[in-house]
Amino acid sequence: MGFSPTDNSRAEWVPRQRQDGRRVLVTGSNRGIGYATAAGLAALGAQVVLAGHEGSEAFGEAMDRIVLETGCQRDQLSYMALDLRSLDSVRAFVQAWAQRPPAEHVLHSLINNAGIAGAPGVSPDGFELCFQINYLSMFLLTRLLLPYMQPSSDSAPARIVCVSSSAHVFTLGLPTDEKYLRASGGGFFSLRYGESKLCVNSFVRQLASRLDPATVEVAAVHPGSTASGFWHSFPAWAQRCIASVAQGPDQGARTSLYCATEKGIVSGGYYADCAPAAASFWLGSTAKADLLWQKSCAWTGVSPTKLNAQ
């Protein structure tokens, strides 16, 4: 997520583009920015699939709140289990998506919102947790869902929005050394967090360069420092300090909603405060970005060239 000042010099953007007839998947959407994003899209008329690992009860309560807050219909909302700590869980999620009724196969927008600030340890797949949850599982989820992504009935391109962070600037470059990426990180908001978000930005650029923007558009977003469940593992005193200076989840979701709904975004771009923003100079290394793409494909078992092949 990262800390950065919000630009208050221009009028706040308000979502107005109706999303009727569009099916949207939002990960990590039972609280915080993900919840506000799902609620915003439902209010605009979208069919919203909420995904995460915290169980049907937590997501059922979230969907009930969305109905009360937005006035949307309950049948606009559904829940599917997804645990980004595990690549097998990602594969099982996509298999479950494939088993939905044919009329519900098409996906018009994917909001890769879920993420962590960091945690010591490695995933069941043997990768550092921040790298796996924030980047590698998101990489696999997006790649496996590409065959289901289609423009809407009005020919508007499908959208992929990946939540990044301004913290991607404060790194030492794209990490590609497997031994390093399989070693436990230092915990909350370590260098590993920024590295994982730099990988997200690199993925967005790489994917956009391989897709027809008339069919699918891709963007990375910085939500701004936001008081949300993102910080739930921090000490209570730290959460209080963050809440005293950070914006609320509704504001944190604005740029995700902007890139999910507004016409004319630049595919492959990085956005903050609902406008294009400057990304890290580390992304200028094409060779390193290509290497990360190739290795990520190998680690997740997908083709580096056949994007629509599951």
C-alpha positions as CSV (number, residue, x, y, z in Angstrom):
1,M,0.0,0.0,0.0
2,G,2.6,2.5,1.1
3,F,2.3,6.0,2.4
4,S,2.0,9.0,0.1
5,P,0.2,12.3,0.3
6,T,-3.2,12.6,-1.5
7,D,-3.5,15.3,-4.1
8,N,-6.3,17.5,-3.0
9,S,-5.7,20.2,-5.6
10,R,-8.3,18.8,-8.0
11,A,-11.9,17.7,-7.7
12,E,-12.4,14.2,-6.3
13,W,-13.3,11.7,-9.0
14,V,-16.7,10.1,-8.5
15,P,-17.6,6.8,-10.2
16,R,-20.5,7.3,-12.7
17,Q,-19.9,4.8,-15.5
18,R,-22.7,2.2,-15.2
19,Q,-21.5,-1.5,-15.1
20,D,-24.7,-3.2,-15.8
21,G,-24.2,-6.5,-17.6
22,R,-20.5,-6.7,-16.5
23,R,-19.2,-9.5,-14.3
24,V,-16.4,-8.5,-12.0
25,L,-14.1,-10.6,-9.7
26,V,-12.6,-8.8,-6.7
27,T,-10.1,-10.6,-4.5
28,G,-9.7,-9.9,-0.8
29,S,-13.1,-8.2,-0.8
30,N,-14.7,-8.8,2.6
31,R,-13.1,-5.8,4.2
32,G,-11.0,-2.7,3.6
33,I,-10.3,-1.5,0.1
34,G,-11.4,-4.7,-1.5
35,Y,-14.8,-4.4,0.2
36,A,-15.2,-0.7,-0.9
37,T,-14.2,-1.7,-4.4
38,A,-16.8,-4.5,-4.6
39,A,-19.5,-2.2,-3.1
40,G,-18.7,0.5,-5.5
41,L,-19.0,-1.8,-8.5
42,A,-22.2,-3.4,-7.2
43,A,-23.7,0.1,-6.8
44,L,-22.9,0.7,-10.5
45,G,-24.9,-2.4,-11.5
46,A,-22.1,-5.0,-11.9
47,Q,-22.4,-8.6,-11.0
48,V,-19.7,-8.9,-8.4
49,V,-17.9,-12.1,-7.3
50,L,-16.1,-11.6,-4.0
51,A,-13.2,-14.0,-3.4
52,G,-10.9,-14.6,-0.4
53,H,-9.9,-17.1,2.2
54,E,-11.8,-15.9,5.3
55,G,-14.8,-18.2,4.7
56,S,-18.4,-18.0,3.7
57,E,-19.6,-16.5,7.0
58,A,-17.3,-13.5,6.7
59,F,-18.1,-13.0,3.1
60,G,-21.9,-13.5,3.7
61,E,-21.8,-10.7,6.2
62,A,-19.9,-8.5,3.7
63,M,-22.4,-9.1,1.0
64,D,-25.3,-8.3,3.4
65,R,-23.6,-5.0,4.2
66,I,-23.1,-4.2,0.5
67,V,-26.8,-4.7,-0.1
68,L,-27.7,-2.5,2.8
69,E,-25.2,0.2,1.9
70,T,-25.8,0.3,-1.9
71,G,-29.3,-0.9,-2.4
72,C,-28.1,-3.4,-5.0
73,Q,-29.8,-6.7,-5.4
74,R,-28.5,-9.7,-3.4
75,D,-28.3,-11.8,-6.5
76,Q,-25.7,-9.4,-7.9
77,L,-23.3,-10.8,-5.4
78,S,-21.6,-14.1,-4.9
79,Y,-18.7,-15.6,-3.1
80,M,-15.9,-18.1,-4.1
81,A,-13.1,-19.4,-1.9
82,L,-9.6,-18.4,-2.8
83,D,-6.4,-18.6,-0.7
84,L,-3.5,-16.9,-2.4
85,R,-1.0,-18.6,0.0
86,S,-1.4,-21.6,-2.2
87,L,-1.0,-22.1,-6.0
88,D,-3.1,-25.2,-5.7
89,S,-5.9,-23.1,-4.2
90,V,-5.6,-20.7,-7.2
91,R,-5.9,-23.7,-9.6
92,A,-8.9,-25.0,-7.7
93,F,-10.5,-21.6,-7.9
94,V,-10.2,-21.5,-11.7
95,Q,-11.5,-25.1,-11.9
96,A,-14.5,-24.0,-9.9
97,W,-15.0,-21.0,-12.2
98,A,-15.0,-23.4,-15.2
99,Q,-17.8,-25.4,-13.5
100,R,-20.1,-22.3,-13.2
101,P,-23.1,-22.3,-15.6
102,P,-22.0,-21.3,-19.1
103,A,-23.8,-18.0,-18.9
104,E,-21.6,-17.1,-15.9
105,H,-18.2,-18.1,-17.4
106,V,-17.5,-14.7,-19.0
107,L,-15.4,-12.3,-16.8
108,H,-15.4,-8.6,-17.8
109,S,-13.1,-7.2,-15.0
110,L,-10.6,-8.7,-12.6
111,I,-9.5,-6.7,-9.6
112,N,-6.4,-8.2,-8.0
113,N,-6.8,-6.4,-4.7
114,A,-5.8,-9.0,-2.1
115,G,-2.4,-8.6,-0.5
116,I,-0.4,-8.5,2.8
117,A,2.1,-6.0,4.3
118,G,4.4,-8.9,4.9
119,A,4.9,-11.8,7.3
120,P,7.8,-14.1,8.2
121,G,7.9,-17.6,6.7
122,V,7.3,-19.2,3.4
123,S,4.2,-20.5,1.6
124,P,3.2,-24.2,1.1
125,D,4.8,-23.7,-2.3
126,G,8.1,-22.7,-0.7
127,F,8.1,-19.0,-1.6
128,E,8.4,-16.0,0.7
129,L,4.9,-15.1,1.7
130,C,4.8,-11.5,0.5
131,F,6.1,-12.5,-2.9
132,Q,3.6,-15.4,-3.2
133,I,0.5,-13.6,-2.0
134,N,1.1,-10.2,-3.5
135,Y,2.6,-11.4,-6.8
136,L,3.0,-15.0,-7.8
137,S,-0.5,-16.3,-7.0
138,M,-1.9,-13.1,-8.6
139,F,0.2,-13.8,-11.6
140,L,-1.2,-17.4,-11.9
141,L,-4.8,-16.4,-11.2
142,T,-4.7,-13.7,-13.9
143,R,-3.1,-16.0,-16.4
144,L,-5.6,-18.9,-15.8
145,L,-8.6,-16.5,-16.0
146,L,-7.5,-14.9,-19.3
147,P,-9.5,-17.4,-21.4
148,Y,-12.7,-16.2,-19.7
149,M,-12.1,-12.5,-20.1
150,Q,-14.1,-10.8,-22.9
151,P,-15.2,-7.3,-23.8
152,S,-18.8,-6.5,-22.7
153,S,-21.8,-6.3,-24.9
154,D,-21.0,-2.6,-25.7
155,S,-17.6,-3.7,-26.9
156,A,-15.8,-2.1,-23.9
157,P,-12.6,-4.0,-23.3
158,A,-12.2,-6.3,-20.3
159,R,-10.2,-4.8,-17.5
160,I,-7.5,-6.2,-15.2
161,V,-6.6,-3.9,-12.3
162,C,-3.7,-4.9,-10.0
163,V,-3.3,-3.1,-6.7
164,S,0.3,-2.1,-6.3
165,S,1.9,0.5,-4.0
166,S,4.2,3.5,-4.1
167,A,6.5,1.3,-2.0
168,H,7.6,-0.4,-5.3
169,V,9.9,2.6,-5.8
170,F,11.9,1.9,-2.6
171,T,13.6,-1.3,-3.7
172,L,16.9,-2.5,-5.2
173,G,15.3,-3.8,-8.4
174,L,13.2,-6.8,-9.6
175,P,14.0,-9.9,-7.6
176,T,14.6,-13.0,-9.8
177,D,17.0,-15.1,-7.7
178,E,15.0,-18.2,-6.7
179,K,17.1,-18.9,-3.6
180,Y,16.3,-15.4,-2.3
181,L,12.6,-15.7,-3.2
182,R,12.3,-19.0,-1.3
183,A,13.9,-17.6,1.9
184,S,11.7,-16.2,4.7
185,G,11.3,-12.4,4.6
186,G,11.9,-10.0,7.5
187,G,8.2,-9.5,8.4
188,F,5.9,-6.5,8.1
189,F,6.7,-3.8,5.5
190,S,10.2,-5.1,4.9
191,L,12.0,-4.7,1.5
192,R,10.1,-7.7,0.4
193,Y,6.8,-5.8,0.3
194,G,8.1,-3.2,-2.1
195,E,9.7,-5.9,-4.2
196,S,6.5,-7.8,-4.5
197,K,4.7,-4.6,-5.7
198,L,7.5,-3.9,-8.2
199,C,6.9,-7.4,-9.6
200,V,3.2,-6.5,-9.8
201,N,4.0,-3.4,-11.9
202,S,6.3,-5.3,-14.1
203,F,3.7,-8.0,-14.7
204,V,1.1,-5.3,-15.7
205,R,3.5,-3.9,-18.3
206,Q,4.5,-7.4,-19.6
207,L,0.9,-8.6,-19.8
208,A,-0.3,-5.4,-21.5
209,S,2.5,-5.7,-24.1
210,R,1.2,-9.2,-25.0
211,L,-2.6,-8.4,-25.1
212,D,-4.7,-6.5,-27.6
213,P,-6.0,-3.4,-25.7
214,A,-9.2,-3.6,-27.7
215,T,-9.9,-6.9,-25.9
216,V,-8.3,-6.6,-22.5
217,E,-6.7,-3.5,-20.8
218,V,-4.4,-3.8,-17.8
219,A,-3.4,-1.3,-15.1
220,A,-1.6,-1.1,-11.8
221,V,-2.8,1.2,-9.1
222,H,-1.5,2.8,-5.9
223,P,-4.4,3.2,-3.5
224,G,-2.7,5.6,-1.1
225,S,-2.2,5.1,2.6
226,T,-5.5,3.7,3.8
227,A,-6.8,2.7,7.3
228,S,-8.1,-0.8,6.6
229,G,-7.8,-4.4,7.4
230,F,-4.5,-4.4,5.5
231,W,-2.9,-3.4,8.8
232,H,-4.7,-6.0,11.0
233,S,-1.5,-7.8,12.0
234,F,0.1,-4.7,13.3
235,P,0.1,-3.8,17.0
236,A,-3.0,-1.9,18.1
237,W,-1.0,1.3,18.8
238,A,0.4,1.2,15.3
239,Q,-3.1,0.7,13.8
240,R,-4.3,3.7,15.8
241,C,-1.5,5.9,14.5
242,I,-2.1,4.8,10.9
243,A,-5.9,5.5,11.3
244,S,-5.1,9.0,12.5
245,V,-3.3,10.0,9.3
246,A,-4.6,7.7,6.6
247,Q,-7.7,7.9,4.4
248,G,-10.6,5.6,4.7
249,P,-11.3,2.5,2.5
250,D,-13.8,4.3,0.3
251,Q,-11.1,6.8,-0.7
252,G,-8.5,4.0,-1.0
253,A,-10.7,2.2,-3.5
254,R,-11.2,5.2,-5.8
255,T,-8.2,4.5,-8.1
256,S,-9.1,0.9,-8.5
257,L,-12.7,1.9,-9.4
258,Y,-11.3,4.6,-11.8
259,C,-9.2,2.0,-13.7
260,A,-12.0,-0.5,-13.6
261,T,-14.7,1.8,-15.0
262,E,-13.3,4.9,-16.8
263,K,-12.8,5.0,-20.5
264,G,-9.5,5.8,-22.0
265,I,-7.0,4.4,-19.5
266,V,-3.6,3.5,-20.8
267,S,-3.1,-0.3,-20.8
268,G,0.1,-1.1,-18.9
269,G,0.0,2.1,-17.0
270,Y,0.4,2.9,-13.3
271,Y,-2.2,5.1,-11.6
272,A,-2.5,7.0,-8.4
273,D,-5.1,9.5,-7.2
274,C,-7.2,8.5,-10.3
275,A,-4.5,9.7,-12.7
276,P,-1.4,8.4,-14.4
277,A,1.6,8.4,-12.1
278,A,5.4,7.9,-12.4
279,A,6.6,4.4,-11.8
280,S,10.0,3.2,-10.6
281,F,13.0,3.5,-12.9
282,W,13.7,-0.1,-12.1
283,L,10.9,-1.0,-14.6
284,G,13.1,0.2,-17.4
285,S,15.2,-2.9,-17.4
286,T,13.5,-5.0,-20.1
287,A,15.9,-7.9,-19.7
288,K,15.1,-8.2,-16.0
289,A,11.4,-7.9,-16.6
290,D,11.6,-10.6,-19.3
291,L,13.5,-12.8,-17.0
292,L,10.9,-12.4,-14.2
293,W,8.2,-13.2,-16.7
294,Q,9.9,-16.4,-17.8
295,K,10.7,-17.6,-14.3
296,S,7.2,-16.8,-13.1
297,C,5.7,-18.9,-15.9
298,A,8.0,-21.7,-14.9
299,W,7.2,-21.5,-11.2
300,T,3.5,-21.5,-11.9
301,G,3.4,-24.0,-14.8
302,V,1.9,-21.7,-17.5
303,S,3.1,-21.0,-21.0
304,P,5.3,-17.9,-21.5
305,T,3.7,-17.4,-24.9
306,K,0.3,-19.0,-25.2
307,L,-1.7,-16.5,-23.0
308,N,-5.1,-18.1,-23.6
309,A,-4.0,-21.7,-22.9
310,Q,-4.8,-22.9,-19.4
